[in-house]
Amino acid sequence: MLTNKHAKTKNIPSFLLSSATFFAAMDPDGMHLGNPKTAPIFIKNFFADFRKILGTKHVIKDYKKCDFEPIRVHLNEQKIIKKAITDEERKMNKDQRNEAMFKFGYAIVDGHIEKVGNYNMEPPGAFRGRGEHPKMGKLKQRVAPEQVQLNMSECSRVPPCIVPGHAWGDVRHDPQVQWLSQWKENINNQVKYMQLAAQSSFKGKSDRSKYNKAALLCENIDKIRDSYKKKLKSKSLETKQLGTAMWVIDRLALRVGGEKDTDEEADTVGCCSLRVEHLHFDPNGEGGDNCEIELEFLGKDSMLFKQTIDFGAAMYNDDNGMGTTVYQNFKTFCKKKKPSQDVFDSLTPTALNAHLKEIMEGLTAKVFRTYNASKTLQDELRKTEDLVSWKRLSAAEKVVEYNNANREVAILCNHQRSVSKAQETQLENIGAKLAKLKEQKKVLKAILKRLNKGETKGIPIKKNEKKMVEAANNAVAKAKKMKEKAKTNEEKIEATEADQAAKQQKRDAADYKFTQAHLWEKVPTADQVIKRITAWTAKISKMEMDLKHKDDNKEVSLGTSKINYMDPRISVAWCKRNEVPIEKIFSKTLRDKFNWAMAVPPDWEFNAEIEKQGHL
C-alpha cells in the first residue's frame, strides 16, 4: 500500500508494489537517502523510473505527496518475523544453500573441478552506485533467461532453464575466454559475467603472472625513471606533459584516467583527466619558495583523493627525484587556464598507454601501482625487522607493525572507506571498556596498599552474579521455546521481541560480570592482587593497541591493497621469518585465493629474478 499524503490511500498492483518496495527498503538515514548530496539524485532517478512504470495517466505524479512509510513498516515487520527462525529451520536453509552451491557452484575445466564465483543472478532493485553516481536510484530490471549467454564445451549437456516458459538467449563454445555466462544490465548497459572463483587455478595463475610482471619493474625502474626525468625538462610541451604524467603515475600512484560522460558515470578523475580546479597551489598561503599542491578530486569508485603534496620535500628530490621540477611544470600547465580546463591538454590516455607499452611489454599504470605497493610493503617491513627491539616483540605486536606497513601502502594507493555507524559504536565500546579496566586497576592498587598495611576492612568483595546470569539464560531458553511454538506472524513477532529482550538481558549480565571481574568473593592475599594487577596491565596494553589499530585504520581500506596490489608472497615469507601465524594476516578467503603463494621460503624477496626463474 502506497499512501498519497494529500489524497486517498492507493492500492497498487503487485508489479508496481515491488518497485515501490525497492525504494522503501532504503534506510532514510543511510548513506544514500541520509546524505544531502546524494538523496536528491537518488530520489529524482527513482521517481522518474517509477513514473514510467506507473504510466502517464496514473494519479501518482508527485514524489513529495507519496508516503512510503506503510511499506517500510511492513518490511520491518517481515525482518522481525524472519528473526523468529528456529534452529531446525536455520539448518534447513543452510542445507538448501549448500545444495544449490553443489549444483551450480562448480564447473569442470580441462578435467579439473573448479569453484564458480557468482552463480546467483543479481536481483532487481534500486541501483545504489558509489559516491555521487549520477544514476543512483534508477531501477535495475530483472534479468530474463533470454538475456543470458552460456559458454561451455560442445560435448557438455546444456543445463535446462528452470524458469517456466523461458529459454537461454544463446549457447556458445568459446575456449578463448574464461567467462561461463554473460548478460547485459540496464543501468550502465554493461556486460556482466559469471566467472570462476578467486581461488580457482585460473585466477591463481593470472595473479602470479600479474605480480611477476610487476616484479620485472625492479630491474627496469631506474631506466624508466631516467627516461621520464629527461622529458620533464623538454622544450616540447607534449613531451614535458608525458614526462610529468609518468612521474605522477610512478611517485603518486595515480591511475591514467580518461574522459567520462558525467551524465552516465560519476565524475571520477585520473592523471590525464586532472583539471585545473583539482590543483590548489600553496594551499596554506605560506608564499616564498613553497612547493605544495593540494590535489582534490574523486578517484575510482568516487572515493575522495585529497592530499597536500610537498614537491619540495626530500622524499621527492633526493637521488635526483626532480620534485621541484614537476611542481614548476604543473604551474606552467595551469597558467592562464580556466578551472574547468585539462591540466594535461596535450596528452591523451591512449598516447600515455602506448608510451608505457613501448617502455616495457605489458606495462600499464596498474603494473606501476602493483610494483609500488609491493615494494613499499617489503621496504616498510624490512625497516621494522632491522630494529634492535624487533626480536623482543610478541606476535600480536608484530602484526600491528605489519598493519602499519599495510596502511602506508593503502594511503599511497588512496584506498579509503567510509566509517560506518557500527565502526563508530565499536570504537566507543572499546574506549569505554578500556576506561573501565584502568579504573579497576586503580582499585586493585588501592586494595594492595591496604593489604600491605594489614587492613582488610573496606576491601570491596565480588557480589553474587549467578542469579543474574541464570535469569538471562532462562530468558533465552524461554524465547527459544516461543520461537519453536510460534505459528502465526503475531506469535513470531512476540517470540522475536522476547528473544531480543533475553539477549539484552544476557549482555547486561555480561556487563555486570565485567564491572566486578577484578574482585574476589573473599578478601584476597597480596600475591593474588599482584598477579591480577599484572594481568590487568597486559589486558590494558592489548586493548590500547587494539583501539589504536582500529582508530588508525577506520578510514583506510587495508583489504583492497592486500587483495589486489601487494604480492602475497611478501606477506607469507614475512610470517615464516617472524613466526607469525598466517591466519593473523590473511583471512580464510585470502588463504584460499593465494594458495599458490604459500610455499615460498622465509627469505623470499620481491625482485626481477622471480619472473626470470619462472617459479614462486
TORNU-231262 format. One record per residue (C-alpha): residue number from 1; residue in three letters; x, y, z. Coordinates in steps of 0.02 Angstrom, whole numbers. Layout:
> NUM Ala X Y Z $
...
REM end
This chain:
> 1 Met 0 0 0 $
> 2 Leu 71 170 -53 $
> 3 Thr -5 321 34 $
> 4 Asn -38 485 -56 $
> 5 Lys -20 615 83 $
> 6 His -146 735 3 $
> 7 Ala -270 610 -67 $
> 8 Lys -337 437 -34 $
> 9 Thr -235 284 4 $
> 10 Lys -199 193 -159 $
> 11 Asn -188 6 -180 $
> 12 Ile -65 -26 -320 $
> 13 Pro -37 -187 -419 $
> 14 Ser 96 -309 -360 $
> 15 Phe 215 -272 -506 $
> 16 Leu 212 -86 -456 $
> 17 Leu 221 -126 -271 $
> 18 Ser 386 -219 -295 $
> 19 Ser 464 -60 -371 $
> 20 Ala 397 45 -227 $
> 21 Thr 468 -84 -107 $
> 22 Phe 643 -61 -180 $
> 23 Phe 637 121 -126 $
> 24 Ala 554 88 42 $
> 25 Ala 691 -40 83 $
> 26 Met 821 100 81 $
> 27 Asp 868 169 251 $
> 28 Pro 804 351 260 $
> 29 Asp 956 394 367 $
> 30 Gly 1078 287 267 $
> 31 Met 1221 336 152 $
> 32 His 1107 368 2 $
> 33 Leu 946 446 69 $
> 34 Gly 1027 515 226 $
> 35 Asn 1160 612 129 $
> 36 Pro 1103 786 71 $
> 37 Lys 1214 772 -84 $
> 38 Thr 1157 600 -143 $
> 39 Ala 974 600 -84 $
> 40 Pro 908 720 -221 $
> 41 Ile 997 618 -358 $
> 42 Phe 930 453 -290 $
> 43 Ile 750 516 -269 $
> 44 Lys 746 603 -440 $
> 45 Asn 809 447 -532 $
> 46 Phe 697 327 -437 $
> 47 Phe 539 428 -461 $
> 48 Ala 574 455 -647 $
> 49 Asp 585 266 -673 $
> 50 Phe 437 236 -557 $
> 51 Arg 329 358 -657 $
> 52 Lys 372 263 -818 $
> 53 Ile 305 103 -739 $
> 54 Leu 150 191 -672 $
> 55 Gly 109 269 -840 $
> 56 Thr 64 448 -882 $
> 57 Lys -119 430 -832 $
> 58 His -87 365 -656 $
> 59 Val -143 475 -510 $
> 60 Ile 29 469 -427 $
> 61 Lys 129 612 -504 $
> 62 Asp 225 699 -363 $
> 63 Tyr 356 614 -252 $
> 64 Lys 326 738 -111 $
> 65 Lys 145 681 -99 $
> 66 Cys 194 498 -78 $
> 67 Asp 219 412 88 $
> 68 Phe 321 250 82 $
> 69 Glu 312 228 270 $
> 70 Pro 174 94 269 $
> 71 Ile 286 -14 159 $
> 72 Arg 436 19 273 $
> 73 Val 333 -34 424 $
> 74 His 283 -194 334 $
> 75 Leu 465 -231 285 $
> 76 Asn 523 -204 464 $
> 77 Glu 387 -324 525 $
> 78 Gln 448 -453 399 $
> 79 Lys 626 -434 465 $
> 80 Ile 563 -466 641 $
> 81 Ile 465 -619 583 $
> 82 Lys 619 -689 494 $
> 83 Lys 718 -673 655 $
> 84 Ala 596 -795 738 $
> 85 Ile 676 -936 639 $
> 86 Thr 709 -1095 738 $
> 87 Asp 874 -1190 740 $
> 88 Glu 793 -1327 636 $
> 89 Glu 734 -1202 504 $
> 90 Arg 906 -1120 504 $
> 91 Lys 987 -1289 471 $
> 92 Met 861 -1324 332 $
> 93 Asn 901 -1156 249 $
> 94 Lys 1087 -1194 260 $
> 95 Asp 1060 -1365 182 $
> 96 Gln 963 -1284 39 $
> 97 Arg 1103 -1159 9 $
> 98 Asn 1232 -1298 9 $
> 99 Glu 1126 -1400 -112 $
> 100 Ala 1119 -1250 -231 $
> 101 Met 1307 -1223 -211 $
> 102 Phe 1348 -1405 -254 $
> 103 Lys 1229 -1398 -402 $
> 104 Phe 1281 -1230 -477 $
> 105 Gly 1441 -1180 -386 $
> 106 Tyr 1567 -1293 -476 $
> 107 Ala 1625 -1317 -655 $
> 108 Ile 1738 -1445 -738 $
> 109 Val 1877 -1356 -834 $
> 110 Asp 2008 -1457 -927 $
> 111 Gly 1960 -1608 -825 $
> 112 His 1979 -1518 -657 $
> 113 Ile 1840 -1464 -538 $
> 114 Glu 1846 -1275 -514 $
> 115 Lys 1740 -1168 -398 $
> 116 Val 1624 -1043 -482 $
> 117 Gly 1619 -864 -417 $
> 118 Asn 1448 -781 -433 $
> 119 Tyr 1319 -912 -482 $
> 120 Asn 1171 -816 -408 $
> 121 Met 1092 -689 -526 $
> 122 Glu 1089 -511 -460 $
> 123 Pro 907 -473 -410 $
> 124 Pro 809 -320 -468 $
> 125 Gly 813 -167 -355 $
> 126 Ala 862 16 -341 $
> 127 Phe 1037 48 -410 $
> 128 Arg 1148 115 -272 $
> 129 Gly 1315 151 -355 $
> 130 Arg 1460 228 -262 $
> 131 Gly 1495 406 -212 $
> 132 Glu 1386 530 -306 $
> 133 His 1347 416 -453 $
> 134 Pro 1229 509 -572 $
> 135 Lys 1121 353 -599 $
> 136 Met 1093 303 -418 $
> 137 Gly 910 266 -380 $
> 138 Lys 868 202 -554 $
> 139 Leu 777 36 -557 $
> 140 Lys 877 -119 -602 $
> 141 Gln 769 -235 -705 $
> 142 Arg 752 -420 -676 $
> 143 Val 865 -517 -795 $
> 144 Ala 768 -638 -906 $
> 145 Pro 847 -803 -963 $
> 146 Glu 834 -740 -1143 $
> 147 Gln 966 -607 -1099 $
> 148 Val 1091 -737 -1040 $
> 149 Gln 1225 -818 -1147 $
> 150 Leu 1307 -979 -1087 $
> 151 Asn 1484 -1034 -1131 $
> 152 Met 1528 -1219 -1121 $
> 153 Ser 1610 -1364 -1211 $
> 154 Glu 1525 -1432 -1365 $
> 155 Cys 1512 -1603 -1283 $
> 156 Ser 1430 -1535 -1124 $
> 157 Arg 1245 -1551 -1085 $
> 158 Val 1162 -1380 -1087 $
> 159 Pro 1088 -1351 -914 $
> 160 Pro 899 -1334 -926 $
> 161 Cys 822 -1162 -894 $
> 162 Ile 724 -1180 -731 $
> 163 Val 609 -1031 -767 $
> 164 Pro 447 -1100 -846 $
> 165 Gly 411 -1034 -1021 $
> 166 His 585 -962 -1046 $
> 167 Ala 747 -1018 -1131 $
> 168 Trp 929 -962 -1134 $
> 169 Gly 970 -823 -1256 $
> 170 Asp 1121 -910 -1332 $
> 171 Val 1242 -1053 -1304 $
> 172 Arg 1423 -1030 -1359 $
> 173 His 1576 -1142 -1365 $
> 174 Asp 1721 -1019 -1348 $
> 175 Pro 1879 -1091 -1265 $
> 176 Gln 1972 -924 -1284 $
> 177 Val 1877 -838 -1142 $
> 178 Gln 1859 -876 -957 $
> 179 Trp 1678 -824 -929 $
> 180 Leu 1543 -957 -906 $
> 181 Ser 1393 -845 -939 $
> 182 Gln 1360 -662 -980 $
> 183 Trp 1216 -539 -990 $
> 184 Lys 1192 -351 -1008 $
> 185 Glu 1121 -248 -865 $
> 186 Asn 1006 -100 -899 $
> 187 Ile 1081 38 -790 $
> 188 Asn 1252 65 -869 $
> 189 Asn 1220 -51 -1017 $
> 190 Gln 1374 -151 -965 $
> 191 Val 1406 -336 -992 $
> 192 Lys 1414 -437 -831 $
> 193 Tyr 1497 -606 -816 $
> 194 Met 1489 -765 -715 $
> 195 Gln 1669 -823 -695 $
> 196 Leu 1773 -944 -595 $
> 197 Ala 1802 -903 -412 $
> 198 Ala 1953 -806 -347 $
> 199 Gln 2028 -967 -277 $
> 200 Ser 2021 -1060 -443 $
> 201 Ser 2183 -1113 -528 $
> 202 Phe 2148 -994 -674 $
> 203 Lys 2138 -843 -559 $
> 204 Gly 2291 -904 -464 $
> 205 Lys 2394 -913 -624 $
> 206 Ser 2331 -741 -676 $
> 207 Asp 2376 -666 -505 $
> 208 Arg 2550 -743 -506 $
> 209 Ser 2581 -679 -682 $
> 210 Lys 2522 -504 -629 $
> 211 Tyr 2642 -495 -481 $
> 212 Asn 2787 -570 -581 $
> 213 Lys 2762 -436 -714 $
> 214 Ala 2765 -301 -580 $
> 215 Ala 2924 -378 -509 $
> 216 Leu 3009 -355 -678 $
> 217 Leu 3000 -167 -645 $
> 218 Cys 3130 -193 -509 $
> 219 Glu 3267 -204 -641 $
> 220 Asn 3186 -82 -763 $
> 221 Ile 3128 56 -645 $
> 222 Asp 3293 154 -648 $
> 223 Lys 3294 154 -838 $
> 224 Ile 3111 208 -843 $
> 225 Arg 3140 347 -716 $
> 226 Asp 3293 412 -810 $
> 227 Ser 3186 417 -968 $
> 228 Tyr 3042 518 -895 $
> 229 Lys 3159 634 -797 $
> 230 Lys 3239 689 -961 $
> 231 Lys 3065 726 -1029 $
> 232 Leu 3024 837 -878 $
> 233 Lys 3139 973 -948 $
> 234 Ser 3095 951 -1132 $
> 235 Lys 3055 1106 -1236 $
> 236 Ser 2910 1013 -1315 $
> 237 Leu 2751 1038 -1213 $
> 238 Glu 2684 867 -1264 $
> 239 Thr 2846 779 -1210 $
> 240 Lys 2853 880 -1048 $
> 241 Gln 2673 832 -1006 $
> 242 Leu 2711 649 -1045 $
> 243 Gly 2861 651 -926 $
> 244 Thr 2761 738 -789 $
> 245 Ala 2617 614 -806 $
> 246 Met 2742 469 -793 $
> 247 Trp 2815 547 -635 $
> 248 Val 2641 565 -559 $
> 249 Ile 2593 385 -601 $
> 250 Asp 2755 319 -528 $
> 251 Arg 2775 427 -372 $
> 252 Leu 2594 467 -326 $
> 253 Ala 2517 302 -388 $
> 254 Leu 2378 390 -485 $
> 255 Arg 2279 297 -618 $
> 256 Val 2290 352 -801 $
> 257 Gly 2110 417 -807 $
> 258 Gly 2006 456 -960 $
> 259 Glu 1861 562 -1021 $
> 260 Lys 1692 524 -941 $
> 261 Asp 1514 561 -987 $
> 262 Thr 1460 633 -820 $
> 263 Asp 1276 602 -862 $
> 264 Glu 1315 416 -874 $
> 265 Glu 1456 395 -747 $
> 266 Ala 1520 482 -590 $
> 267 Asp 1648 620 -624 $
> 268 Thr 1797 517 -568 $
> 269 Val 1971 577 -613 $
> 270 Gly 2142 504 -653 $
> 271 Cys 2306 580 -706 $
> 272 Cys 2260 626 -887 $
> 273 Ser 2090 695 -837 $
> 274 Leu 2153 812 -699 $
> 275 Arg 2078 985 -717 $
> 276 Val 2148 1150 -654 $
> 277 Glu 2011 1155 -519 $
> 278 His 2084 995 -442 $
> 279 Leu 2252 1079 -402 $
> 280 His 2270 1209 -264 $
> 281 Phe 2444 1288 -262 $
> 282 Asp 2517 1340 -92 $
> 283 Pro 2354 1291 0 $
> 284 Asn 2413 1364 167 $
> 285 Gly 2467 1531 93 $
> 286 Glu 2647 1518 152 $
> 287 Gly 2718 1607 -1 $
> 288 Gly 2902 1614 -43 $
> 289 Asp 2978 1456 -113 $
> 290 Asn 2832 1346 -56 $
> 291 Cys 2809 1197 -173 $
> 292 Glu 2650 1123 -103 $
> 293 Ile 2498 1075 -207 $
> 294 Glu 2336 1010 -133 $
> 295 Leu 2262 881 -251 $
> 296 Glu 2075 858 -225 $
> 297 Phe 1965 753 -340 $
> 298 Leu 1854 598 -344 $
> 299 Gly 1957 443 -385 $
> 300 Lys 1899 268 -429 $
> 301 Asp 1732 217 -351 $
> 302 Ser 1703 403 -312 $
> 303 Met 1824 397 -164 $
> 304 Leu 1893 569 -123 $
> 305 Phe 2078 592 -156 $
> 306 Lys 2132 741 -51 $
> 307 Gln 2317 756 -14 $
> 308 Thr 2438 900 3 $
> 309 Ile 2597 853 -90 $
> 310 Asp 2756 947 -45 $
> 311 Phe 2853 934 -207 $
> 312 Gly 2999 1019 -121 $
> 313 Ala 3015 882 11 $
> 314 Ala 3171 774 18 $
> 315 Met 3073 615 -23 $
> 316 Tyr 3032 687 -195 $
> 317 Asn 3201 766 -230 $
> 318 Asp 3335 650 -158 $
> 319 Asp 3431 548 -288 $
> 320 Asn 3380 673 -423 $
> 321 Gly 3195 645 -389 $
> 322 Met 3154 812 -475 $
> 323 Gly 3002 852 -369 $
> 324 Thr 3027 1041 -385 $
> 325 Thr 3038 1024 -575 $
> 326 Val 2870 933 -575 $
> 327 Tyr 2797 1074 -468 $
> 328 Gln 2857 1206 -593 $
> 329 Asn 2786 1102 -736 $
> 330 Phe 2616 1098 -652 $
> 331 Lys 2621 1287 -632 $
> 332 Thr 2662 1303 -817 $
> 333 Phe 2523 1183 -870 $
> 334 Cys 2392 1277 -767 $
> 335 Lys 2445 1453 -815 $
> 336 Lys 2309 1558 -898 $
> 337 Lys 2185 1414 -897 $
> 338 Lys 2007 1411 -833 $
> 339 Pro 1966 1296 -684 $
> 340 Ser 1870 1177 -799 $
> 341 Gln 2014 1154 -922 $
> 342 Asp 2127 1000 -925 $
> 343 Val 2299 1010 -846 $
> 344 Phe 2370 885 -972 $
> 345 Asp 2287 962 -1125 $
> 346 Ser 2421 894 -1246 $
> 347 Leu 2414 715 -1180 $
> 348 Thr 2283 581 -1205 $
> 349 Pro 2261 417 -1108 $
> 350 Thr 2289 324 -1272 $
> 351 Ala 2457 410 -1301 $
> 352 Leu 2511 380 -1121 $
> 353 Asn 2463 195 -1125 $
> 354 Ala 2551 174 -1293 $
> 355 His 2709 252 -1219 $
> 356 Leu 2702 136 -1068 $
> 357 Lys 2694 -17 -1183 $
> 358 Glu 2844 48 -1283 $
> 359 Ile 2948 54 -1123 $
> 360 Met 2909 -124 -1068 $
> 361 Glu 2794 -256 -1139 $
> 362 Gly 2630 -261 -1042 $
> 363 Leu 2672 -105 -939 $
> 364 Thr 2519 -10 -878 $
> 365 Ala 2482 113 -737 $
> 366 Lys 2413 -35 -637 $
> 367 Val 2581 -125 -654 $
> 368 Phe 2663 31 -580 $
> 369 Arg 2537 31 -437 $
> 370 Thr 2565 -155 -405 $
> 371 Tyr 2755 -130 -407 $
> 372 Asn 2750 22 -292 $
> 373 Ala 2627 -63 -172 $
> 374 Ser 2731 -223 -161 $
> 375 Lys 2898 -131 -149 $
> 376 Thr 2830 -12 -16 $
> 377 Leu 2765 -158 88 $
> 378 Gln 2930 -253 76 $
> 379 Asp 3033 -98 119 $
> 380 Glu 2922 -47 266 $
> 381 Leu 2926 -224 338 $
> 382 Arg 3115 -233 320 $
> 383 Lys 3134 -66 413 $
> 384 Thr 3044 -136 566 $
> 385 Glu 3136 -302 558 $
> 386 Asp 3303 -210 564 $
> 387 Leu 3258 -127 730 $
> 388 Val 3353 -188 885 $
> 389 Ser 3190 -211 981 $
> 390 Trp 3109 -317 844 $
> 391 Lys 3151 -488 917 $
> 392 Arg 3075 -441 1085 $
> 393 Leu 2904 -405 1009 $
> 394 Ser 2762 -528 1030 $
> 395 Ala 2668 -599 880 $
> 396 Ala 2524 -477 913 $
> 397 Glu 2643 -327 914 $
> 398 Lys 2723 -388 752 $
> 399 Val 2551 -396 672 $
> 400 Val 2523 -213 722 $
> 401 Glu 2686 -168 632 $
> 402 Tyr 2629 -267 480 $
> 403 Asn 2464 -171 479 $
> 404 Asn 2560 -7 491 $
> 405 Ala 2658 -56 335 $
> 406 Asn 2494 -109 251 $
> 407 Arg 2421 61 295 $
> 408 Glu 2566 152 210 $
> 409 Val 2525 55 51 $
> 410 Ala 2338 93 67 $
> 411 Ile 2375 280 87 $
> 412 Leu 2492 276 -63 $
> 413 Cys 2355 196 -170 $
> 414 Asn 2215 304 -95 $
> 415 His 2118 153 -33 $
> 416 Gln 1988 232 79 $
> 417 Arg 1822 179 155 $
> 418 Ser 1677 266 239 $
> 419 Val 1664 249 428 $
> 420 Ser 1505 152 467 $
> 421 Lys 1394 177 619 $
> 422 Ala 1443 2 676 $
> 423 Gln 1627 50 673 $
> 424 Glu 1594 208 775 $
> 425 Thr 1493 108 902 $
> 426 Gln 1630 -24 913 $
> 427 Leu 1764 109 946 $
> 428 Glu 1655 190 1080 $
> 429 Asn 1627 20 1164 $
> 430 Ile 1812 -23 1163 $
> 431 Gly 1852 151 1233 $
> 432 Ala 1725 129 1374 $
> 433 Lys 1791 -46 1413 $
> 434 Leu 1970 19 1417 $
> 435 Ala 1922 159 1537 $
> 436 Lys 1839 29 1650 $
> 437 Leu 1994 -82 1650 $
> 438 Lys 2102 67 1701 $
> 439 Glu 1979 110 1839 $
> 440 Gln 1984 -71 1900 $
> 441 Lys 2174 -69 1902 $
> 442 Lys 2169 84 2016 $
> 443 Val 2052 -11 2132 $
> 444 Leu 2171 -160 2134 $
> 445 Lys 2319 -47 2178 $
> 446 Ala 2215 29 2320 $
> 447 Ile 2173 -147 2384 $
> 448 Leu 2358 -196 2380 $
> 449 Lys 2404 -39 2477 $
> 450 Arg 2278 -84 2614 $
> 451 Leu 2336 -265 2623 $
> 452 Asn 2517 -210 2641 $
> 453 Lys 2461 -105 2790 $
> 454 Gly 2370 -255 2863 $
> 455 Glu 2198 -178 2836 $
> 456 Thr 2058 -293 2774 $
> 457 Lys 1906 -186 2818 $
> 458 Gly 1826 -92 2674 $
> 459 Ile 1903 -203 2539 $
> 460 Pro 1768 -224 2404 $
> 461 Ile 1705 -403 2378 $
> 462 Lys 1625 -477 2222 $
> 463 Lys 1435 -481 2232 $
> 464 Asn 1335 -634 2184 $
> 465 Glu 1308 -630 1996 $
> 466 Lys 1244 -808 1974 $
> 467 Lys 1060 -758 1992 $
> 468 Met 1076 -626 1856 $
> 469 Val 1163 -747 1737 $
> 470 Glu 1036 -884 1774 $
> 471 Ala 890 -765 1742 $
> 472 Ala 966 -715 1574 $
> 473 Asn 995 -897 1523 $
> 474 Asn 816 -941 1572 $
> 475 Ala 750 -795 1469 $
> 476 Val 850 -855 1316 $
> 477 Ala 783 -1033 1338 $
> 478 Lys 604 -968 1356 $
> 479 Ala 621 -862 1198 $
> 480 Lys 689 -1014 1104 $
> 481 Lys 534 -1115 1153 $
> 482 Met 421 -971 1098 $
> 483 Lys 507 -974 927 $
> 484 Glu 480 -1160 910 $
> 485 Lys 295 -1146 954 $
> 486 Ala 261 -987 852 $
> 487 Lys 144 -1018 704 $
> 488 Thr 61 -852 665 $
> 489 Asn 152 -689 620 $
> 490 Glu 95 -612 784 $
> 491 Glu 170 -755 882 $
> 492 Lys 332 -743 783 $
> 493 Ile 345 -556 816 $
> 494 Glu 313 -587 1002 $
> 495 Ala 446 -726 1002 $
> 496 Thr 574 -613 915 $
> 497 Glu 542 -471 1037 $
> 498 Ala 563 -593 1183 $
> 499 Asp 724 -658 1105 $
> 500 Gln 794 -482 1084 $
> 501 Ala 748 -439 1264 $
> 502 Ala 831 -601 1325 $
> 503 Lys 990 -563 1226 $
> 504 Gln 994 -388 1301 $
> 505 Gln 972 -467 1473 $
> 506 Lys 1120 -581 1435 $
> 507 Arg 1225 -431 1380 $
> 508 Asp 1179 -339 1540 $
> 509 Ala 1233 -491 1641 $
> 510 Ala 1398 -498 1547 $
> 511 Asp 1425 -311 1577 $
> 512 Tyr 1389 -334 1762 $
> 513 Lys 1514 -478 1770 $
> 514 Phe 1644 -367 1684 $
> 515 Thr 1618 -224 1808 $
> 516 Gln 1674 -335 1952 $
> 517 Ala 1791 -455 1860 $
> 518 His 1939 -382 1956 $
> 519 Leu 1866 -429 2126 $
> 520 Trp 1860 -590 2231 $
> 521 Glu 1722 -675 2328 $
> 522 Lys 1826 -657 2486 $
> 523 Val 1970 -547 2541 $
> 524 Pro 2121 -592 2430 $
> 525 Thr 2304 -609 2478 $
> 526 Ala 2434 -482 2422 $
> 527 Asp 2507 -609 2299 $
> 528 Gln 2337 -635 2217 $
> 529 Val 2316 -446 2196 $
> 530 Ile 2491 -426 2122 $
> 531 Lys 2456 -564 1995 $
> 532 Arg 2290 -481 1947 $
> 533 Ile 2372 -310 1929 $
> 534 Thr 2498 -390 1809 $
> 535 Ala 2356 -473 1711 $
> 536 Trp 2257 -309 1703 $
> 537 Thr 2412 -214 1643 $
> 538 Ala 2430 -339 1500 $
> 539 Lys 2243 -325 1460 $
> 540 Ile 2252 -135 1456 $
> 541 Ser 2407 -137 1345 $
> 542 Lys 2324 -258 1222 $
> 543 Met 2162 -159 1218 $
> 544 Glu 2254 7 1192 $
> 545 Met 2346 -73 1046 $
> 546 Asp 2183 -140 976 $
> 547 Leu 2095 29 994 $
> 548 Lys 2239 123 912 $
> 549 His 2244 -1 768 $
> 550 Lys 2055 10 739 $
> 551 Asp 2055 201 754 $
> 552 Asp 2206 224 638 $
> 553 Asn 2130 111 506 $
> 554 Lys 1947 161 517 $
> 555 Glu 1955 267 358 $
> 556 Val 2086 162 268 $
> 557 Ser 2043 4 173 $
> 558 Leu 2186 -117 210 $
> 559 Gly 2097 -257 117 $
> 560 Thr 2099 -179 -58 $
> 561 Ser 2289 -169 -69 $
> 562 Lys 2305 -340 13 $
> 563 Ile 2187 -421 -114 $
> 564 Asn 2241 -331 -273 $
> 565 Tyr 2409 -243 -259 $
> 566 Met 2530 -316 -130 $
> 567 Asp 2617 -475 -186 $
> 568 Pro 2553 -605 -60 $
> 569 Arg 2721 -695 -61 $
> 570 Ile 2797 -547 32 $
> 571 Ser 2672 -572 174 $
> 572 Val 2691 -763 177 $
> 573 Ala 2882 -750 185 $
> 574 Trp 2870 -617 321 $
> 575 Cys 2755 -729 426 $
> 576 Lys 2876 -875 409 $
> 577 Arg 3028 -769 454 $
> 578 Asn 2945 -697 607 $
> 579 Glu 2844 -847 666 $
> 580 Val 2678 -756 647 $
> 581 Pro 2530 -869 602 $
> 582 Ile 2470 -831 426 $
> 583 Glu 2291 -828 496 $
> 584 Lys 2336 -663 582 $
> 585 Ile 2370 -582 413 $
> 586 Phe 2258 -670 286 $
> 587 Ser 2077 -721 311 $
> 588 Lys 2023 -895 254 $
> 589 Thr 1957 -820 92 $
> 590 Leu 2127 -742 55 $
> 591 Arg 2220 -900 106 $
> 592 Asp 2115 -996 -21 $
> 593 Lys 2140 -860 -153 $
> 594 Phe 2329 -855 -127 $
> 595 Asn 2353 -1041 -103 $
> 596 Trp 2485 -1034 -242 $
> 597 Ala 2593 -916 -136 $
> 598 Met 2602 -1021 23 $
> 599 Ala 2757 -1123 -24 $
> 600 Val 2883 -980 -30 $
> 601 Pro 3035 -992 87 $
> 602 Pro 3061 -866 229 $
> 603 Asp 3199 -774 134 $
> 604 Trp 3093 -747 -23 $
> 605 Glu 3106 -571 -96 $
> 606 Phe 3006 -469 -221 $
> 607 Asn 3129 -438 -363 $
> 608 Ala 3154 -464 -550 $
> 609 Glu 3231 -636 -526 $
> 610 Ile 3063 -720 -487 $
> 611 Glu 2999 -691 -665 $
> 612 Lys 3162 -749 -743 $
> 613 Gln 3166 -907 -638 $
> 614 Gly 2985 -944 -685 $
> 615 His 2935 -1008 -512 $
> 616 Leu 2870 -943 -346 $
REM end
